[in-house]
Amino acid sequence: MFSYRLILVFLLFLITIFAVAQRDVDAYIQKYDSLSVSIMLEHQFPASLLLGIAIHESGAGTSRLSKEQCNHFGIKGKVPSPKTKSGYIFSHIDFETDEASFFHFKELVINKTFYKDLKGDPDPLKWLKALKRSGYATSSKWVTRVSNIIRKYNLTDFDKPLTDTLKQRERIVADSTKPH
C-alpha cells in the first residue's frame, strides 16, 4: 500500500522542479528579449523565433553547450581535424559571448534562400517550417516543440513592433493607391 505522505512528497518535488524550470525560462526571456527585438527590427524576422529556438536549443540557458560555449542555438561548424579524410569535422561552435551566438544565428537566417520571401512576415511558424526544410533541424518534432514554447510563453508579444510596422506600411500603400 502506498503511503499518502510519500505521494505528497513526490508531488511537492515535482511542483518544485516545474517552478524552477519556469523561473529559468522567465529569466532567460528577460535576459534576451531586448536583443531579440533589436535583431527583429533590423532584419525583419520575429523575435519570438529567436527566443523560442534559443530556449529550446539551450534549455533556457541551462545546457552545457550554452554555459560553456555560449552556443544557444546548437550551431555547428567545420573544425580542422587531421583524423578525417576531408581534414575537417563538424563540431559545435564556441562563441565568445552569448550575444555573438544570437548574431551568428541571425546571419545564418538572413543567408538562407527563404529569407527574402519571408522577410517582414511576423508568423514564426512559417519561419520554423522554412528553417526545418533548409536543414537547420533534423527532429521531426522540432517545429512543434519550438512552436509550443513560443505559444506557452507568449513570445509573439515581442513581435508586436514588427506587426505594427507591417500594418503601418500596408496603410501607407493603401493610401497611396487611393484616388485623391
OpenMM code with the backbone's topology and positions (N, CA, C; nanometers):
from openmm import Vec3, app, unit

residues = "MET PHE SER TYR ARG LEU ILE LEU VAL PHE LEU LEU PHE LEU ILE THR ILE PHE ALA VAL ALA GLN ARG ASP VAL ASP ALA TYR ILE GLN LYS TYR ASP SER LEU SER VAL SER ILE MET LEU GLU HIS GLN PHE PRO ALA SER LEU LEU LEU GLY ILE ALA ILE HIS GLU SER GLY ALA GLY THR SER ARG LEU SER LYS GLU GLN CYS ASN HIS PHE GLY ILE LYS GLY LYS VAL PRO SER PRO LYS THR LYS SER GLY TYR ILE PHE SER HIS ILE ASP PHE GLU THR ASP GLU ALA SER PHE PHE HIS PHE LYS GLU LEU VAL ILE ASN LYS THR PHE TYR LYS ASP LEU LYS GLY ASP PRO ASP PRO LEU LYS TRP LEU LYS ALA LEU LYS ARG SER GLY TYR ALA THR SER SER LYS TRP VAL THR ARG VAL SER ASN ILE ILE ARG LYS TYR ASN LEU THR ASP PHE ASP LYS PRO LEU THR ASP THR LEU LYS GLN ARG GLU ARG ILE VAL ALA ASP SER THR LYS PRO HIS".split()
positions = [
    Vec3(0.0830, -0.1179, 0.0000),
    Vec3(0.0000, 0.0000, 0.0000),
    Vec3(0.0875, 0.1244, 0.0000),
    Vec3(0.0512, 0.2192, -0.0861),
    Vec3(0.1284, 0.3429, -0.0956),
    Vec3(0.0975, 0.4339, 0.0218),
    Vec3(0.1970, 0.4959, 0.0651),
    Vec3(0.1800, 0.5935, 0.1721),
    Vec3(0.1392, 0.7270, 0.1106),
    Vec3(0.0355, 0.7864, 0.1670),
    Vec3(-0.0090, 0.9166, 0.1173),
    Vec3(0.0988, 1.0227, 0.1377),
    Vec3(0.1768, 1.0058, 0.2414),
    Vec3(0.2866, 1.1017, 0.2661),
    Vec3(0.3912, 1.0923, 0.1561),
    Vec3(0.4211, 0.9723, 0.1143),
    Vec3(0.5190, 0.9529, 0.0074),
    Vec3(0.4689, 1.0156, -0.1229),
    Vec3(0.3418, 0.9963, -0.1517),
    Vec3(0.2827, 1.0552, -0.2719),
    Vec3(0.2849, 1.2072, -0.2628),
    Vec3(0.2521, 1.2611, -0.1467),
    Vec3(0.2526, 1.4057, -0.1271),
    Vec3(0.3933, 1.4632, -0.1436),
    Vec3(0.4925, 1.3968, -0.0871),
    Vec3(0.6312, 1.4421, -0.1008),
    Vec3(0.6732, 1.4396, -0.2472),
    Vec3(0.6355, 1.3340, -0.3170),
    Vec3(0.6688, 1.3235, -0.4591),
    Vec3(0.6036, 1.4356, -0.5395),
    Vec3(0.4770, 1.4645, -0.5126),
    Vec3(0.4074, 1.5722, -0.5823),
    Vec3(0.4706, 1.7082, -0.5529),
    Vec3(0.5071, 1.7318, -0.4288),
    Vec3(0.5749, 1.8574, -0.3942),
    Vec3(0.7092, 1.8690, -0.4661),
    Vec3(0.7790, 1.7580, -0.4790),
    Vec3(0.9064, 1.7553, -0.5510),
    Vec3(0.8852, 1.7936, -0.6974),
    Vec3(0.7829, 1.7355, -0.7601),
    Vec3(0.7533, 1.7672, -0.8998),
    Vec3(0.7157, 1.9145, -0.9171),
    Vec3(0.6349, 1.9658, -0.8280),
    Vec3(0.5944, 2.1063, -0.8350),
    Vec3(0.7166, 2.1969, -0.8237),
    Vec3(0.8080, 2.1626, -0.7363),
    Vec3(0.9310, 2.2407, -0.7195),
    Vec3(1.0141, 2.2402, -0.8471),
    Vec3(1.0264, 2.1240, -0.9091),
    Vec3(1.1034, 2.1135, -1.0346),
    Vec3(1.0410, 2.2009, -1.1426),
    Vec3(0.9086, 2.1957, -1.1578),
    Vec3(0.8412, 2.2762, -1.2595),
    Vec3(0.8543, 2.4253, -1.2302),
    Vec3(0.8497, 2.4626, -1.1035),
    Vec3(0.8625, 2.6043, -1.0663),
    Vec3(1.0020, 2.6558, -1.0985),
    Vec3(1.1040, 2.5745, -1.0736),
    Vec3(1.2422, 2.6144, -1.1049),
    Vec3(1.2591, 2.6278, -1.2558),
    Vec3(1.2051, 2.5331, -1.3316),
    Vec3(1.2146, 2.5395, -1.4782),
    Vec3(1.1455, 2.6640, -1.5313),
    Vec3(1.0283, 2.6948, -1.4789),
    Vec3(0.9550, 2.8146, -1.5207),
    Vec3(1.0367, 2.9401, -1.4910),
    Vec3(1.0975, 2.9443, -1.3740),
    Vec3(1.1783, 3.0593, -1.3347),
    Vec3(1.2991, 3.0751, -1.4284),
    Vec3(1.3609, 2.9623, -1.4656),
    Vec3(1.4738, 2.9657, -1.5595),
    Vec3(1.4323, 3.0251, -1.6935),
    Vec3(1.3176, 2.9820, -1.7453),
    Vec3(1.2701, 3.0314, -1.8746),
    Vec3(1.2362, 3.1799, -1.8654),
    Vec3(1.1663, 3.2193, -1.7603),
    Vec3(1.1315, 3.3606, -1.7434),
    Vec3(1.2565, 3.4483, -1.7363),
    Vec3(1.3574, 3.4040, -1.6625),
    Vec3(1.4822, 3.4806, -1.6511),
    Vec3(1.5538, 3.4866, -1.7863),
    Vec3(1.5509, 3.3775, -1.8599),
    Vec3(1.6147, 3.3722, -1.9915),
    Vec3(1.5475, 3.4704, -2.0873),
    Vec3(1.4150, 3.4690, -2.0870),
    Vec3(1.3407, 3.5612, -2.1738),
    Vec3(1.3751, 3.7053, -2.1380),
    Vec3(1.3744, 3.7354, -2.0113),
    Vec3(1.4048, 3.8720, -1.9672),
    Vec3(1.5471, 3.9124, -2.0056),
    Vec3(1.6392, 3.8181, -2.0027),
    Vec3(1.7795, 3.8485, -2.0358),
    Vec3(1.7987, 3.8774, -2.1854),
    Vec3(1.7233, 3.8071, -2.2715),
    Vec3(1.7492, 3.8163, -2.4152),
    Vec3(1.6367, 3.8792, -2.4973),
    Vec3(1.5314, 3.9280, -2.4333),
    Vec3(1.4205, 3.9836, -2.5115),
    Vec3(1.4608, 4.1099, -2.5878),
    Vec3(1.5355, 4.1987, -2.5252),
    Vec3(1.5763, 4.3232, -2.5936),
    Vec3(1.6666, 4.2948, -2.7129),
    Vec3(1.7592, 4.2035, -2.6968),
    Vec3(1.8486, 4.1653, -2.8063),
    Vec3(1.7671, 4.1067, -2.9214),
    Vec3(1.6729, 4.0208, -2.8896),
    Vec3(1.5900, 3.9584, -2.9923),
    Vec3(1.5039, 4.0610, -3.0657),
    Vec3(1.4485, 4.1551, -2.9919),
    Vec3(1.3660, 4.2591, -3.0546),
    Vec3(1.4521, 4.3483, -3.1437),
    Vec3(1.5713, 4.3816, -3.0991),
    Vec3(1.6571, 4.4679, -3.1815),
    Vec3(1.6975, 4.3967, -3.3112),
    Vec3(1.7269, 4.2676, -3.3039),
    Vec3(1.7583, 4.1902, -3.4251),
    Vec3(1.6350, 4.1847, -3.5151),
    Vec3(1.5173, 4.1641, -3.4550),
    Vec3(1.3927, 4.1590, -3.5311),
    Vec3(1.3713, 4.2888, -3.6086),
    Vec3(1.3872, 4.4006, -3.5409),
    Vec3(1.3607, 4.5290, -3.6056),
    Vec3(1.4586, 4.5573, -3.7188),
    Vec3(1.5827, 4.5159, -3.7003),
    Vec3(1.6827, 4.5406, -3.8044),
    Vec3(1.6669, 4.4469, -3.9244),
    Vec3(1.6290, 4.3216, -3.8981),
    Vec3(1.6294, 4.2227, -4.0061),
    Vec3(1.4917, 4.1658, -4.0400),
    Vec3(1.3898, 4.2126, -3.9716),
    Vec3(1.2505, 4.1821, -4.0033),
    Vec3(1.2173, 4.0323, -4.0019),
    Vec3(1.2609, 3.9660, -3.8952),
    Vec3(1.2059, 3.8337, -3.8673),
    Vec3(1.1725, 3.8274, -3.7199),
    Vec3(1.0734, 3.7465, -3.6825),
    Vec3(1.0145, 3.7525, -3.5491),
    Vec3(1.1131, 3.7296, -3.4339),
    Vec3(1.1026, 3.8139, -3.3331),
    Vec3(1.1801, 3.7951, -3.2101),
    Vec3(1.1387, 3.6653, -3.1424),
    Vec3(1.0112, 3.6304, -3.1569),
    Vec3(0.9626, 3.5052, -3.0967),
    Vec3(1.0357, 3.3848, -3.1552),
    Vec3(1.0749, 3.3938, -3.2808),
    Vec3(1.1514, 3.2879, -3.3454),
    Vec3(1.2860, 3.2707, -3.2759),
    Vec3(1.3575, 3.3805, -3.2585),
    Vec3(1.4876, 3.3762, -3.1906),
    Vec3(1.4748, 3.3208, -3.0497),
    Vec3(1.3827, 3.3783, -2.9730),
    Vec3(1.3676, 3.3365, -2.8340),
    Vec3(1.3214, 3.1911, -2.8232),
    Vec3(1.2251, 3.1530, -2.9036),
    Vec3(1.1737, 3.0163, -2.8978),
    Vec3(1.2795, 2.9130, -2.9309),
    Vec3(1.3553, 2.9368, -3.0372),
    Vec3(1.4605, 2.8421, -3.0760),
    Vec3(1.5695, 2.8397, -2.9697),
    Vec3(1.6098, 2.9566, -2.9216),
    Vec3(1.7158, 2.9622, -2.8201),
    Vec3(1.6735, 2.8917, -2.6916),
    Vec3(1.5502, 2.9112, -2.6492),
    Vec3(1.5011, 2.8431, -2.5285),
    Vec3(1.5050, 2.6921, -2.5491),
    Vec3(1.4576, 2.6483, -2.6650),
    Vec3(1.4550, 2.5046, -2.6941),
    Vec3(1.5957, 2.4463, -2.7022),
    Vec3(1.6809, 2.5081, -2.7813),
    Vec3(1.8135, 2.4514, -2.8073),
    Vec3(1.9081, 2.4602, -2.6865),
    Vec3(1.8882, 2.5612, -2.6019),
    Vec3(1.9806, 2.5797, -2.4891),
    Vec3(1.9212, 2.5386, -2.3545),
    Vec3(1.7979, 2.4888, -2.3562),
    Vec3(1.7329, 2.4589, -2.2288),
    Vec3(1.7197, 2.5848, -2.1450),
    Vec3(1.6847, 2.6948, -2.2117),
    Vec3(1.6736, 2.8275, -2.1476),
    Vec3(1.8043, 2.8659, -2.0791),
    Vec3(1.9142, 2.8367, -2.1481),
    Vec3(2.0455, 2.8761, -2.0966),
    Vec3(2.1040, 2.7815, -1.9938),
    Vec3(2.0415, 2.6659, -1.9728),
    Vec3(2.0915, 2.5726, -1.8718),
    Vec3(2.1774, 2.4608, -1.9305),
    Vec3(2.1816, 2.4481, -2.0620),
    Vec3(2.2591, 2.3388, -2.1227),
    Vec3(2.4088, 2.3644, -2.1080),
    Vec3(2.4833, 2.2565, -2.1107),
    Vec3(2.6295, 2.2657, -2.1027),
    Vec3(2.6836, 2.3474, -2.2202),
    Vec3(2.6261, 2.3252, -2.3390),
    Vec3(2.6707, 2.3955, -2.4591),
    Vec3(2.6532, 2.5472, -2.4458),
    Vec3(2.5404, 2.5899, -2.3913),
    Vec3(2.5180, 2.7347, -2.3766),
    Vec3(2.6035, 2.7928, -2.2641),
    Vec3(2.6249, 2.7168, -2.1592),
    Vec3(2.7046, 2.7663, -2.0459),
    Vec3(2.8543, 2.7704, -2.0774),
    Vec3(2.9046, 2.6654, -2.1404),
    Vec3(3.0491, 2.6542, -2.1630),
    Vec3(3.0948, 2.7157, -2.2949),
    Vec3(3.0084, 2.7144, -2.3967),
    Vec3(3.0495, 2.7627, -2.5278),
    Vec3(2.9663, 2.8808, -2.5765),
    Vec3(2.8790, 2.9314, -2.4926),
    Vec3(2.7913, 3.0443, -2.5294),
    Vec3(2.7159, 3.0161, -2.6593),
    Vec3(2.6852, 2.8898, -2.6843),
    Vec3(2.6170, 2.8493, -2.8061),
    Vec3(2.4718, 2.8181, -2.7702),
    Vec3(2.3824, 2.9111, -2.8017),
    Vec3(2.2421, 2.8992, -2.7636),
    Vec3(2.1554, 2.8361, -2.8712),
    Vec3(2.2144, 2.8052, -2.9867),
    Vec3(2.1352, 2.7537, -3.0980),
    Vec3(2.1839, 2.6179, -3.1485),
    Vec3(2.2804, 2.5588, -3.0804),
    Vec3(2.3323, 2.4286, -3.1221),
    Vec3(2.4021, 2.4332, -3.2559),
    Vec3(2.4573, 2.5479, -3.2906),
    Vec3(2.5180, 2.5671, -3.4221),
    Vec3(2.6526, 2.4961, -3.4297),
    Vec3(2.6684, 2.4229, -3.5393),
    Vec3(2.7939, 2.3518, -3.5641),
    Vec3(2.8684, 2.4190, -3.6786),
    Vec3(2.9988, 2.3978, -3.6802),
    Vec3(3.0826, 2.4500, -3.7871),
    Vec3(3.1952, 2.3528, -3.8175),
    Vec3(3.2637, 2.3774, -3.9283),
    Vec3(3.3775, 2.2935, -3.9672),
    Vec3(3.4993, 2.3286, -3.8825),
    Vec3(3.5612, 2.2255, -3.8294),
    Vec3(3.6827, 2.2430, -3.7490),
    Vec3(3.7906, 2.1549, -3.8107),
    Vec3(3.9113, 2.2098, -3.8338),
    Vec3(4.0175, 2.1274, -3.8912),
    Vec3(4.0474, 2.0048, -3.8037),
    Vec3(4.0669, 1.8900, -3.8706),
    Vec3(4.1000, 1.7672, -3.7990),
    Vec3(4.1822, 1.6770, -3.8895),
    Vec3(4.3029, 1.6424, -3.8461),
    Vec3(4.3856, 1.5532, -3.9283),
    Vec3(4.3349, 1.4086, -3.9263),
    Vec3(4.2384, 1.3784, -3.8404),
    Vec3(4.1894, 1.2417, -3.8249),
    Vec3(4.0867, 1.2006, -3.9293),
    Vec3(4.0404, 1.2964, -4.0115),
    Vec3(3.9385, 1.2624, -4.1112),
    Vec3(3.9942, 1.2764, -4.2517),
    Vec3(3.9290, 1.2108, -4.3451),
    Vec3(3.9700, 1.2134, -4.4849),
    Vec3(3.9613, 1.3552, -4.5426),
    Vec3(3.8537, 1.4265, -4.5054),
    Vec3(3.8336, 1.5615, -4.5581),
    Vec3(3.9218, 1.6649, -4.4889),
    Vec3(3.9750, 1.6273, -4.3729),
    Vec3(4.0564, 1.7220, -4.2966),
    Vec3(3.9735, 1.8094, -4.2039),
    Vec3(3.8426, 1.7792, -4.1952),
    Vec3(3.7521, 1.8575, -4.1102),
    Vec3(3.6562, 1.7655, -4.0346),
    Vec3(3.6103, 1.8138, -3.9227),
    Vec3(3.4970, 1.7532, -3.8535),
    Vec3(3.3966, 1.8644, -3.8259),
    Vec3(3.2734, 1.8257, -3.8032),
    Vec3(3.1728, 1.9244, -3.7644),
    Vec3(3.1584, 1.9194, -3.6133),
    Vec3(3.1734, 2.0349, -3.5531),
    Vec3(3.1677, 2.0449, -3.4080),
    Vec3(3.0908, 2.1711, -3.3701),
    Vec3(3.0349, 2.1728, -3.2498),
    Vec3(2.9637, 2.2923, -3.2049),
    Vec3(3.0591, 2.4105, -3.1972),
    Vec3(3.0120, 2.5244, -3.2448),
    Vec3(3.0929, 2.6462, -3.2447),
    Vec3(3.1016, 2.7013, -3.1039),
    Vec3(3.2202, 2.7467, -3.0708),
    Vec3(3.2466, 2.8090, -2.9410),
    Vec3(3.2404, 2.9606, -2.9606),
    Vec3(3.1402, 3.0268, -2.9022),
    Vec3(3.1259, 3.1713, -2.9147),
    Vec3(3.1861, 3.2404, -2.7928),
    Vec3(3.2395, 3.3597, -2.8137),
    Vec3(3.2989, 3.4346, -2.7027),
    Vec3(3.1936, 3.4893, -2.6072),
    Vec3(3.0762, 3.5261, -2.6627),
    Vec3(2.9690, 3.5813, -2.5797),
    Vec3(2.8356, 3.5201, -2.6211),
    Vec3(2.7390, 3.5319, -2.5325),
    Vec3(2.6036, 3.4866, -2.5653),
    Vec3(2.5497, 3.5657, -2.6834),
    Vec3(2.5749, 3.6954, -2.6834),
    Vec3(2.5263, 3.7816, -2.7909),
    Vec3(2.5830, 3.7388, -2.9255),
    Vec3(2.7089, 3.6974, -2.9271),
    Vec3(2.7711, 3.6524, -3.0519),
    Vec3(2.6959, 3.5319, -3.1089),
    Vec3(2.6449, 3.4468, -3.0221),
    Vec3(2.5664, 3.3320, -3.0667),
    Vec3(2.4371, 3.3788, -3.1348),
    Vec3(2.3696, 3.4774, -3.0754),
    Vec3(2.2461, 3.5320, -3.1347),
    Vec3(2.2765, 3.5982, -3.2689),
    Vec3(2.3856, 3.6736, -3.2776),
    Vec3(2.4206, 3.7406, -3.4024),
    Vec3(2.4581, 3.6390, -3.5109),
    Vec3(2.5261, 3.5319, -3.4716),
    Vec3(2.5614, 3.4288, -3.5689),
    Vec3(2.4345, 3.3610, -3.6229),
    Vec3(2.3401, 3.3333, -3.5333),
    Vec3(2.2146, 3.2730, -3.5776),
    Vec3(2.1418, 3.3663, -3.6736),
    Vec3(2.1427, 3.4946, -3.6420),
    Vec3(2.0801, 3.5944, -3.7300),
    Vec3(2.1433, 3.5884, -3.8687),
    Vec3(2.2755, 3.5815, -3.8756),
    Vec3(2.3453, 3.5714, -4.0038),
    Vec3(2.3064, 3.4437, -4.0775),
    Vec3(2.2939, 3.3352, -4.0031),
    Vec3(2.2537, 3.2088, -4.0618),
    Vec3(2.1162, 3.2239, -4.1280),
    Vec3(2.0234, 3.2880, -4.0584),
    Vec3(1.8870, 3.3059, -4.1115),
    Vec3(1.8860, 3.3969, -4.2331),
    Vec3(1.9519, 3.5117, -4.2258),
    Vec3(1.9430, 3.6066, -4.3380),
    Vec3(2.0181, 3.5585, -4.4619),
    Vec3(2.1011, 3.4549, -4.4465),
    Vec3(2.1702, 3.3990, -4.5617),
    Vec3(2.0993, 3.2780, -4.6222),
    Vec3(1.9842, 3.2430, -4.5662),
    Vec3(1.9051, 3.1327, -4.6217),
    Vec3(1.8258, 3.1849, -4.7421),
    Vec3(1.7995, 3.0968, -4.8373),
    Vec3(1.7280, 3.1389, -4.9585),
    Vec3(1.5851, 3.1823, -4.9290),
    Vec3(1.5228, 3.1283, -4.8264),
    Vec3(1.3849, 3.1646, -4.7946),
    Vec3(1.3732, 3.3026, -4.7311),
    Vec3(1.4838, 3.3592, -4.6848),
    Vec3(1.4789, 3.4850, -4.6088),
    Vec3(1.4094, 3.5971, -4.6863),
    Vec3(1.4465, 3.6152, -4.8130),
    Vec3(1.3886, 3.7274, -4.8887),
    Vec3(1.2375, 3.7119, -4.9055),
    Vec3(1.1888, 3.5871, -4.9110),
    Vec3(1.0445, 3.5652, -4.9255),
    Vec3(0.9687, 3.5860, -4.7939),
    Vec3(1.0329, 3.5561, -4.6826),
    Vec3(0.9654, 3.5681, -4.5528),
    Vec3(0.9972, 3.6981, -4.4794),
    Vec3(1.0971, 3.7703, -4.5253),
    Vec3(1.1364, 3.8940, -4.4573),
    Vec3(1.0144, 3.9831, -4.4341),
    Vec3(0.9968, 4.0225, -4.3081),
    Vec3(0.8839, 4.1068, -4.2712),
    Vec3(0.7607, 4.0299, -4.2282),
    Vec3(0.7575, 3.8990, -4.2500),
    Vec3(0.6426, 3.8176, -4.2100),
    Vec3(0.6534, 3.7875, -4.0604),
    Vec3(0.5538, 3.8269, -3.9816),
    Vec3(0.5625, 3.8079, -3.8367),
    Vec3(0.5220, 3.6687, -3.7876),
    Vec3(0.4878, 3.5771, -3.8778),
    Vec3(0.4413, 3.4448, -3.8373),
    Vec3(0.5600, 3.3513, -3.8090),
    Vec3(0.5886, 3.3230, -3.6820),
    Vec3(0.7046, 3.2393, -3.6511),
    Vec3(0.6916, 3.0971, -3.7043),
    Vec3(0.5688, 3.0467, -3.7206),
    Vec3(0.5510, 2.9108, -3.7704),
    Vec3(0.6030, 2.8967, -3.9138),
    Vec3(0.5807, 2.9970, -3.9967),
    Vec3(0.6333, 2.9941, -4.1339),
    Vec3(0.7860, 2.9887, -4.1318),
    Vec3(0.8454, 3.0679, -4.0430),
    Vec3(0.9917, 3.0704, -4.0314),
    Vec3(1.0452, 2.9369, -3.9800),
    Vec3(0.9774, 2.8789, -3.8822),
    Vec3(1.0207, 2.7493, -3.8280),
    Vec3(1.0176, 2.6420, -3.9359),
    Vec3(0.9103, 2.6384, -4.0129),
    Vec3(0.8978, 2.5387, -4.1196),
    Vec3(1.0055, 2.5589, -4.2261),
    Vec3(1.0328, 2.6843, -4.2593),
    Vec3(1.1368, 2.7128, -4.3591),
    Vec3(1.2746, 2.6716, -4.3069),
    Vec3(1.3017, 2.7005, -4.1807),
    Vec3(1.4296, 2.6588, -4.1217),
    Vec3(1.4425, 2.5068, -4.1215),
    Vec3(1.3358, 2.4389, -4.0884),
    Vec3(1.3360, 2.2920, -4.0870),
    Vec3(1.3641, 2.2387, -4.2269),
    Vec3(1.2944, 2.2936, -4.3271),
    Vec3(1.3168, 2.2498, -4.4658),
    Vec3(1.4601, 2.2772, -4.5119),
    Vec3(1.5200, 2.3832, -4.4603),
    Vec3(1.6559, 2.4193, -4.5025),
    Vec3(1.7626, 2.3325, -4.4369),
    Vec3(1.7210, 2.2444, -4.3448),
    Vec3(1.8164, 2.1535, -4.2822),
    Vec3(1.8672, 2.1986, -4.1464),
    Vec3(1.8139, 2.3082, -4.0935),
    Vec3(1.8612, 2.3562, -3.9634),
    Vec3(1.8344, 2.2536, -3.8537),
    Vec3(1.7178, 2.1912, -3.8559),
    Vec3(1.6813, 2.0937, -3.7528),
    Vec3(1.6505, 1.9601, -3.8183),
    Vec3(1.6844, 1.8518, -3.7493),
    Vec3(1.6608, 1.7192, -3.8055),
    Vec3(1.5434, 1.6467, -3.7408),
    Vec3(1.5078, 1.6821, -3.6198),
    Vec3(1.3986, 1.6144, -3.5500),
    Vec3(1.2651, 1.6449, -3.6175),
    Vec3(1.1835, 1.5411, -3.6345),
    Vec3(1.0517, 1.5605, -3.6951),
    Vec3(0.9591, 1.6393, -3.6023),
    Vec3(0.9925, 1.6472, -3.4742),
    Vec3(0.9091, 1.7177, -3.3769),
    Vec3(0.9599, 1.8585, -3.3451),
    Vec3(1.0677, 1.9009, -3.4088),
    Vec3(1.1314, 2.0281, -3.3760),
    Vec3(1.0367, 2.1471, -3.3938),
    Vec3(0.9689, 2.1554, -3.5067),
    Vec3(0.8782, 2.2681, -3.5330),
    Vec3(0.7699, 2.2736, -3.4255),
    Vec3(0.7109, 2.1604, -3.3940),
    Vec3(0.6048, 2.1547, -3.2930),
    Vec3(0.6576, 2.1952, -3.1562),
    Vec3(0.7737, 2.1455, -3.1202),
    Vec3(0.8298, 2.1772, -2.9879),
    Vec3(0.8592, 2.3265, -2.9738),
    Vec3(0.9234, 2.3845, -3.0738),
    Vec3(0.9555, 2.5277, -3.0662),
    Vec3(0.8278, 2.6104, -3.0720),
    Vec3(0.7357, 2.5702, -3.1571),
    Vec3(0.6079, 2.6406, -3.1668),
    Vec3(0.5333, 2.6373, -3.0332),
    Vec3(0.5371, 2.5252, -2.9646),
    Vec3(0.4734, 2.5143, -2.8330),
    Vec3(0.5397, 2.6062, -2.7307),
    Vec3(0.6700, 2.6200, -2.7377),
    Vec3(0.7423, 2.7117, -2.6479),
    Vec3(0.6982, 2.8554, -2.6761),
    Vec3(0.6927, 2.8904, -2.8027),
    Vec3(0.6516, 3.0255, -2.8414),
    Vec3(0.5113, 3.0551, -2.7880),
    Vec3(0.4229, 2.9592, -2.8023),
    Vec3(0.2843, 2.9764, -2.7561),
    Vec3(0.2768, 2.9784, -2.6032),
    Vec3(0.3444, 2.8844, -2.5381),
    Vec3(0.3373, 2.8717, -2.3918),
    Vec3(0.3837, 2.9984, -2.3207),
    Vec3(0.4884, 3.0596, -2.3723),
    Vec3(0.5462, 3.1779, -2.3067),
    Vec3(0.5043, 3.3085, -2.3736),
    Vec3(0.4031, 3.3024, -2.4611),
    Vec3(0.3506, 3.4218, -2.5280),
    Vec3(0.4616, 3.5044, -2.5941),
    Vec3(0.5537, 3.4377, -2.6588),
    Vec3(0.6689, 3.5066, -2.7173),
    Vec3(0.6298, 3.5953, -2.8353),
    Vec3(0.5146, 3.5696, -2.8960),
    Vec3(0.4729, 3.6560, -3.0069),
    Vec3(0.4417, 3.7978, -2.9587),
    Vec3(0.4276, 3.8164, -2.8287),
    Vec3(0.4108, 3.9523, -2.7756),
    Vec3(0.5308, 4.0396, -2.8129),
    Vec3(0.6480, 3.9783, -2.8264),
    Vec3(0.7684, 4.0538, -2.8624),
    Vec3(0.7715, 4.0894, -3.0104),
    Vec3(0.6836, 4.0284, -3.0898),
    Vec3(0.6767, 4.0557, -3.2337),
    Vec3(0.5899, 4.1764, -3.2657),
    Vec3(0.5254, 4.2329, -3.1666),
    Vec3(0.4321, 4.3437, -3.1876),
    Vec3(0.4936, 4.4605, -3.2654),
    Vec3(0.6175, 4.5031, -3.2352),
    Vec3(0.6738, 4.6140, -3.3160),
    Vec3(0.6837, 4.5802, -3.4648),
    Vec3(0.7138, 4.4552, -3.4985),
    Vec3(0.7217, 4.4139, -3.6391),
    Vec3(0.5818, 4.4137, -3.7004),
    Vec3(0.4864, 4.3596, -3.6289),
    Vec3(0.3476, 4.3566, -3.6767),
    Vec3(0.2947, 4.4983, -3.6968),
    Vec3(0.3213, 4.5874, -3.6015),
    Vec3(0.2768, 4.7264, -3.6129),
    Vec3(0.3404, 4.7963, -3.7327),
    Vec3(0.4683, 4.7707, -3.7559),
    Vec3(0.5384, 4.8295, -3.8698),
    Vec3(0.4762, 4.7821, -4.0008),
    Vec3(0.4452, 4.6521, -4.0084),
    Vec3(0.3834, 4.5982, -4.1298),
    Vec3(0.2458, 4.6580, -4.1533),
    Vec3(0.1663, 4.6728, -4.0476),
    Vec3(0.0336, 4.7335, -4.0619),
    Vec3(0.0449, 4.8782, -4.1087),
    Vec3(0.1423, 4.9494, -4.0552),
    Vec3(0.1632, 5.0891, -4.0951),
    Vec3(0.2017, 5.0960, -4.2433),
    Vec3(0.2891, 5.0082, -4.2879),
    Vec3(0.3285, 5.0054, -4.4295),
    Vec3(0.2088, 4.9751, -4.5181),
    Vec3(0.1254, 4.8791, -4.4760),
    Vec3(0.0069, 4.8442, -4.5544),
    Vec3(-0.0868, 4.9637, -4.5671),
    Vec3(-0.1032, 5.0412, -4.4580),
    Vec3(-0.1887, 5.1606, -4.4628),
    Vec3(-0.1308, 5.2649, -4.5585),
    Vec3(-0.0004, 5.2825, -4.5564),
    Vec3(0.0650, 5.3806, -4.6440),
    Vec3(0.0459, 5.3401, -4.7895),
    Vec3(0.0659, 5.2117, -4.8195),
    Vec3(0.0494, 5.1631, -4.9562),
    Vec3(-0.0966, 5.1787, -4.9996),
    Vec3(-0.1886, 5.1418, -4.9111),
    Vec3(-0.3311, 5.1535, -4.9430),
    Vec3(-0.3689, 5.3002, -4.9672),
    Vec3(-0.3170, 5.3909, -4.8846),
    Vec3(-0.3470, 5.5340, -4.9010),
    Vec3(-0.2878, 5.5872, -5.0307),
    Vec3(-0.1705, 5.5378, -5.0693),
    Vec3(-0.1051, 5.5901, -5.1899),
    Vec3(-0.1746, 5.5430, -5.3172),
    Vec3(-0.2514, 5.4329, -5.3079),
    Vec3(-0.3205, 5.3826, -5.4270),
    Vec3(-0.4621, 5.4366, -5.4400),
    Vec3(-0.5099, 5.5045, -5.3369),
    Vec3(-0.6441, 5.5638, -5.3424),
    Vec3(-0.6414, 5.6870, -5.4312),
    Vec3(-0.7446, 5.7054, -5.5118),
    Vec3(-0.7513, 5.8274, -5.5911),
    Vec3(-0.7742, 5.9482, -5.4995),
    Vec3(-0.7084, 6.0570, -5.5317),
    Vec3(-0.7209, 6.1795, -5.4485),
    Vec3(-0.8191, 6.2751, -5.5058),
] * unit.nanometer
topology = app.Topology()
chain = topology.addChain("A")
for resn in residues:
    res = topology.addResidue(resn, chain)
    for name in ("N", "CA", "C"):
        topology.addAtom(name, app.Element.getBySymbol(name[0]), res)
